[in-house]
Amino acid sequence: MWIRKPFFEYATGVLLIAIILFFLGRIDYVWLPFKIIIATIFAPILIAGLLYYIIRPFLRLLMRYMPKHAGIIVLFMLVALVITTSVYFLGPLIKTQVESLAELAPERVEEVTEESENALSKVQFAGVSGRELKNQALGYVENLSNGLMQDVVDIATMVMNVALVLIIVPFILFFLLRDDEKLVPHLMKYLSEDRRLEGRKVLKDADQALSTYIVSQLIVAVVVGVLMYIGYIIIGLEYAFTLAVFAMFLNIVPFLGPMIGVVPALFVALISPEPFMALKVLIVLLVVQQLEGNLVTPNIMGSRLNIHPLTIILLLLVSAALYGFIGLLVAIPAYAVFKTLVHNFRIFMRLRRKREIANGVSGKS
């Protein structure tokens, strides 16, 4: 019967698990401990996983010349050296620019406010005076500032846990690098002999999807950061290095990241004495995005993930609403893995159906 087919068996199992989890989620004392555990270990595992995919290609290269344990130790030392050097040489520059911006911003904002107030007092739009428009805009900015203050509090709380994360992440990363080859054989123990080949292919494809996305997106972000820095230098924007670094980190999030990353640069441009600086910043963003979309990403990432842009936007919006910034980071790689699993499942179902038909024909003959 159709109800005994493998697809419906798997679908029924997934549906039952989802129903059980839903009702358990209604019971706070059952679900709360799991939420605490997940919240505690999620960030270290996520960071260690990202670092694992970044470091793994270098480890495989070193393993040609030295044992695996020695390669891991060498890479850990190199990572520590890079971080220390970056903080030593680039940290003071970023600190100086941030402090300078914090000192000059209030004065320039006051100057711009006075100039805009004089101009707006002479302007009317749709029967509304410029002063009223200004008050409405200030009210919106005030509400936005309150929201940003709450975000700052949340970020400060997160920073309090950085020390703990920095201690845990190296240990998790070490064991991921050391024992990664043991993971697949261990998981295959839970599959029957006739399904282990399929299971290995699924895990290999999922691993390839994650590796492709994480490494490629990181390279793209660095390239975009360099291009933004060059563009900011060309147009003469102040605090170019710090703003470019901020844009680089935000560019890890596709589509939405570049738009959010340019906001501080627009703020600096708006309080700049030069009247058309904000327009120049937007032109730099447009040029960099064209280079990134038509030249950088196709050559680095290619079309291996093959995810439609509309799908990416919807995923980012939903994940941001549910899980905030962490959701933005994990949405695309999680979807890439899910898509790989579904694709392989469909292939295996077709092959199994063909085998069943072939066995039925041979049995009749």
Secondary structure, DSSP 8 states (H G I E B T S, - for coil): -GGGSHHHHHHHHHHHHHHHHHHHHT-HHHHHHHHHHHHHHHHHHHHHHHHHHHHHHHHHHHTTTS-HHHHHHHHHHHHHHHHHHHHHHHHHHHHHHHHHHHHHHHHHHHHHHHHHHHHHTT-EETTEEHHHHHHHHHHHHHHHHHHHHHHHHHHHHHHHTHHHHHHHHHHHHHHHHHHHHHHHHHHHTTS-GGGHHHHHHHHHHHHHHHHHHHHHHHHHHHHHHHHHHHHHHHHT-TTHHHHHHHHHHHTTSTTHHHHHHTHHHHHHHHTSSSTTHHHHHHHHHHHHHHHIIIIIHHHHTTTSS---HHHHHHHHHHHHHHHHHHHHHHHHHHHHHHHHHHHHHHHHHHHHHHHHHHHHHHHH-
